[in-house]
Amino acid sequence: MRSLSLGFGQEVKSALKLNEKDYREWEIGTYRSAWRVTQRATILCGSQDVVDSIDELNVALARVDLGRFASLRQVSDFDIRIDFDSGVAVDFLAAASDDDEYFHVFCPGGQYIELSARGGWKTGPTNKPWADPGVAGDLTP
């Protein structure tokens, strides 16, 4: 699987000296789930696309005009969809049964939200370890 990260909001410099990458206030993505970018009935690109390099996939993603963020919704027990006002949607599709997160949101103020197949929705700080699962807030309805 190829990871995917979508950034929104103001640029933020990484506090880690080892990582010179700029981030956005909100970073939504996955390190390991399947994903696809669609517009109407067309898949524009996806995690299973055959490419010679990650740069080729980044170029394909850069060509997509996402527009403005419209909504984030859970479309099944395991799948998430982000809709944009341009008609583009990004789907994150769980494909593993373990408890590792397959969807995450880095939020302003050092907060983090994750979704895993077994653990459901959880939230907690980004600046300190979650000592046990009870430390993170459970967002399961």
N, C-alpha and C positions, 0 to 999 in steps of 0.2 A: 504494500500500500504506500502511496505517496501522501505526505502530510499536506494540509491546506490551512492557511491562515488568512483571514480577511480582517483588515484593520479599519477602524472608523474613529472619527474625532481628531483631536489635536495630536501632533507628533510628540512623542515622549522619548527622551534619551534613556538608554538602558543604564541602570545603576551598576551593572557588572562591568568591570574594566575589561574582562575577557571577551565581552560581547559588544561590539561597536554598532550593532544594528539599531536603527530607530524603530520604535513601535508607535502604535496609535493608542489613544485612551482606552478604547475597546478593541480587543483582539478575540475574534471568534474563529474556532477551527477544530482540527483534529490532527492527531499524530498517527492514527492507525485505522480509522474507519474508511470504508468505501465512500466516495462522494461523487457528485456530478453537478454540472452547471447546465441548466436548461433554459430555453425560451420557447414558450408555447409547447409545441410537440417535437422539439428538436433538442438533442443533447449537443451542447456546444463543446464541452470537454469533460473529462472525468478521470478518476484515479486509475482506471484500467487502460487508458489510452497508451498505445505503443509509441514511445518517443525515444530518440537517441540519447537525449540528456534532459535533466530537469529544467535546463534553460529553455528548451523547446516547449515544454509544458507552461512555463512562466510566460513565454511570448503569447501562447494561445490564450491564457487567462487575461493578459494585459489587453488583448483585443476586445474583450467583453466589456461593454458599457453597462455596469451594474445599475447605475442610477442611484437613487436614494433608498436607504433602508426603509422598508415598510413594516415588516413583522418577522417574528421568530415564533414558530409553533411546532408542537410535537404532533406529527401526523400519524404515528402509530405508537405502540408501546416502546419501540426501539429507534424510530427514525425522526429526524429533525429537518425542518424546512425553513430557510430564510427567504423571504420574498422581498423583491425590490420593485419600486414604482415603474421600472422600465419593462416589466413583464419577465425579467430574469428571476430564476429561483436557484438556490443552492441547496441540495439535499445531502445530508450526512446519514449514512446507512450503516447501522450496526451489523457487524459480521463476525463477532467473536462472543463466546459465552462466558468469558472470565470477568473479573471485577475491575479490570483496568478501565480508566475513562476512555470513551471514544468520541466525546464531544466536550468542548470546554469554552469558557468565556473568561478572559482576563478583563476585569472591570476597573474603573478608576478607584482610587483610594485603597489599593492593595487587596481587593476582594477577588475571589475566584469561584466560578461555578463549574461543576462537572456533571456529566451523566455517564453512568456505566450500566451494563446489562443487568448485573446482579445487585448493585448498590443503589441504583436509581439516581435521583438528583441530590447533590450535596453542594454546600457552599462553605467557604472558609477563607482564611487569610493567605496571601501569597508570600508573606515575609517570614513565616515560621512554620515548622512542620505541624501536621495534624497528629497529635500524640496517639489518638485512637479514633475510630470512626465516629464516636460520640461527640468529639470536639467540633467536627464540622456540622453545620446546620443541615438537617435533612429537609429537602424540599418536596418530598413525595406527598402527593395529595391524599 
